[in-house]
Each structure stands twice: as C-alpha cells, then as structure tokens.
Amino acid sequence: MAKDDDNKLAFGLILMIFGLIFLVDKTGLLDKIPNGEAITNFRVLILIAGGIFLFAKREKTWGIILTGLGVILNADFFFGWFASLSAITVPVMLIILGVILVFRSQK
C-alpha cells in the first residue's frame, strides 16, 4: 500500500466516522445514549482521528501526536485527578510540546 493510499484510507475513515457521529446527533439518537453529547466534543474527535491514524497508516507520527493530544485534552475523563489541576496545565503542555517539535524540525 502506497503512502497516498494510506492517506486516502485514513482520511476516508475519519470522514465516514465523523459523518456518522454527526448524523446520529442530528437525528436525535445521540440524546438517548448516556453521555452521548460528549462524542461530538472537539476533544473526543481529535482522539478518534488519532486512533484512526494509528491503525490506518504505516507512518505513525501523526497518529501518536493526535492520540496523545486527545488523551491530554480528555485527561479529566481518563484520570479524575486531572480535573483538580489548574486550567492552565493543558495549554502549557501544548506550548511545550509545540516548542519541542519546532526545535526538533530545525535539526
């Protein structure tokens, strides 16, 4: 499978899953699922996209980055203790990660 085929598969799966989520939301079926409104949250969509990139592409870099970002943004869900931390923690972590990536790209 070529790199272009990996990209087409990953982006196709993402579009299909996001479309399905929004269709279920617009039909009102998502309201019948406990915590269903959380699925349409941007933070959850990043986590889903990261998982798809991890499984659908040979190059795992973007999958790891998006999955890690999704876990960080949803940390209050995964780790209850994270909710008690300052609201500044996540943005600071993202800035640090961005700085690291920028400096590594210049080597």
C-alpha positions as a LaTeX table, in Angstrom:
\begin{tabular}{lrrr}
\hline
Residue & $x$ (\AA) & $y$ (\AA) & $z$ (\AA) \\
\hline
Met1 & 0.00 & 0.00 & 0.00 \\
Ala2 & 1.47 & 3.33 & $-1.04$ \\
Lys3 & 1.66 & 6.43 & 1.12 \\
Asp4 & $-1.17$ & 8.06 & $-0.85$ \\
Asp5 & $-3.34$ & 5.01 & $-0.27$ \\
Asp6 & $-2.62$ & 5.22 & 3.48 \\
Asn7 & $-3.68$ & 8.88 & 3.47 \\
Lys8 & $-6.84$ & 8.19 & 1.48 \\
Leu9 & $-7.80$ & 5.32 & 3.79 \\
Ala10 & $-7.16$ & 7.32 & 6.97 \\
Phe11 & $-8.95$ & 10.46 & 5.84 \\
Gly12 & $-11.80$ & 8.43 & 4.33 \\
Leu13 & $-12.33$ & 6.60 & 7.63 \\
Ile14 & $-12.21$ & 9.86 & 9.56 \\
Leu15 & $-14.78$ & 11.48 & 7.29 \\
Met16 & $-17.08$ & 8.45 & 7.48 \\
Ile17 & $-16.92$ & 8.22 & 11.29 \\
Phe18 & $-17.34$ & 11.97 & 11.82 \\
Gly19 & $-20.24$ & 11.98 & 9.35 \\
Leu20 & $-21.86$ & 9.06 & 11.16 \\
Ile21 & $-21.43$ & 10.76 & 14.54 \\
Phe22 & $-22.99$ & 13.99 & 13.29 \\
Leu23 & $-25.83$ & 12.15 & 11.52 \\
Val24 & $-26.69$ & 10.31 & 14.73 \\
Asp25 & $-26.50$ & 13.64 & 16.57 \\
Lys26 & $-28.80$ & 15.44 & 14.10 \\
Thr27 & $-31.38$ & 12.65 & 14.17 \\
Gly28 & $-31.62$ & 12.91 & 17.96 \\
Leu29 & $-30.42$ & 9.36 & 18.61 \\
Leu30 & $-27.33$ & 10.63 & 20.40 \\
Asp31 & $-29.55$ & 12.16 & 23.09 \\
Lys32 & $-30.73$ & 8.67 & 24.04 \\
Ile33 & $-27.18$ & 7.46 & 24.73 \\
Pro34 & $-25.83$ & 8.24 & 28.22 \\
Asn35 & $-23.18$ & 10.98 & 27.84 \\
Gly36 & $-23.78$ & 10.88 & 24.10 \\
Glu37 & $-23.25$ & 14.61 & 23.73 \\
Ala38 & $-19.61$ & 14.10 & 24.74 \\
Ile39 & $-18.97$ & 12.23 & 21.48 \\
Thr40 & $-19.44$ & 15.41 & 19.43 \\
Asn41 & $-16.93$ & 17.28 & 21.56 \\
Phe42 & $-13.90$ & 18.51 & 19.60 \\
Arg43 & $-11.54$ & 16.89 & 22.10 \\
Val44 & $-13.07$ & 13.46 & 21.52 \\
Leu45 & $-12.91$ & 13.92 & 17.74 \\
Ile46 & $-9.16$ & 14.56 & 17.99 \\
Leu47 & $-8.78$ & 11.34 & 19.95 \\
Ile48 & $-10.79$ & 9.41 & 17.35 \\
Ala49 & $-8.73$ & 10.88 & 14.49 \\
Gly50 & $-5.51$ & 9.92 & 16.29 \\
Gly51 & $-6.70$ & 6.35 & 16.73 \\
Ile52 & $-7.59$ & 6.10 & 13.06 \\
Phe53 & $-4.20$ & 7.45 & 12.01 \\
Leu54 & $-2.51$ & 4.91 & 14.28 \\
Phe55 & $-4.34$ & 1.96 & 12.78 \\
Ala56 & $-4.73$ & 3.04 & 9.14 \\
Lys57 & $-1.31$ & 4.47 & 8.31 \\
Arg58 & 2.14 & 2.95 & 8.31 \\
Glu59 & 3.65 & 6.28 & 9.34 \\
Lys60 & 2.53 & 6.59 & 12.97 \\
Thr61 & 3.81 & 10.09 & 13.82 \\
Trp62 & 0.54 & 11.98 & 13.35 \\
Gly63 & $-1.40$ & 9.17 & 14.98 \\
Ile64 & 0.80 & 9.34 & 18.07 \\
Ile65 & 0.61 & 13.14 & 18.20 \\
Leu66 & $-3.18$ & 13.30 & 17.79 \\
Thr67 & $-3.81$ & 10.42 & 20.18 \\
Gly68 & $-1.52$ & 11.97 & 22.79 \\
Leu69 & $-3.18$ & 15.34 & 22.33 \\
Gly70 & $-6.60$ & 13.70 & 22.61 \\
Val71 & $-5.61$ & 11.93 & 25.82 \\
Ile72 & $-4.23$ & 15.17 & 27.26 \\
Leu73 & $-7.37$ & 17.12 & 26.32 \\
Asn74 & $-9.61$ & 14.37 & 27.71 \\
Ala75 & $-7.46$ & 13.72 & 30.77 \\
Asp76 & $-10.22$ & 14.79 & 33.13 \\
Phe77 & $-12.30$ & 11.93 & 31.72 \\
Phe78 & $-9.49$ & 9.34 & 31.77 \\
Phe79 & $-7.91$ & 10.47 & 35.02 \\
Gly80 & $-10.32$ & 12.04 & 37.52 \\
Trp81 & $-7.49$ & 13.70 & 39.42 \\
Phe82 & $-6.61$ & 15.84 & 36.41 \\
Ala83 & $-9.76$ & 17.91 & 36.79 \\
Ser84 & $-8.42$ & 19.34 & 40.04 \\
Leu85 & $-5.31$ & 20.73 & 38.34 \\
Ser86 & $-5.19$ & 24.27 & 37.08 \\
Ala87 & $-6.88$ & 25.09 & 33.77 \\
Ile88 & $-3.50$ & 26.41 & 32.64 \\
Thr89 & $-1.86$ & 22.97 & 32.65 \\
Val90 & $-3.14$ & 21.72 & 29.29 \\
Pro91 & $-2.29$ & 24.89 & 27.31 \\
Val92 & 1.18 & 25.00 & 28.88 \\
Met93 & 1.76 & 21.33 & 27.99 \\
Leu94 & 0.66 & 22.01 & 24.39 \\
Ile95 & 3.00 & 25.01 & 24.12 \\
Ile96 & 5.93 & 22.95 & 25.45 \\
Leu97 & 5.15 & 20.14 & 23.00 \\
Gly98 & 4.97 & 22.66 & 20.16 \\
Val99 & 8.31 & 24.20 & 21.10 \\
Ile100 & 9.92 & 20.75 & 21.23 \\
Leu101 & 8.54 & 19.87 & 17.78 \\
Val102 & 9.69 & 23.20 & 16.30 \\
Phe103 & 13.23 & 22.80 & 17.61 \\
Arg104 & 13.44 & 19.16 & 16.51 \\
Ser105 & 12.30 & 20.09 & 12.99 \\
Gln106 & 15.19 & 22.55 & 12.61 \\
Lys107 & 17.88 & 19.90 & 13.09 \\
\hline
\end{tabular}
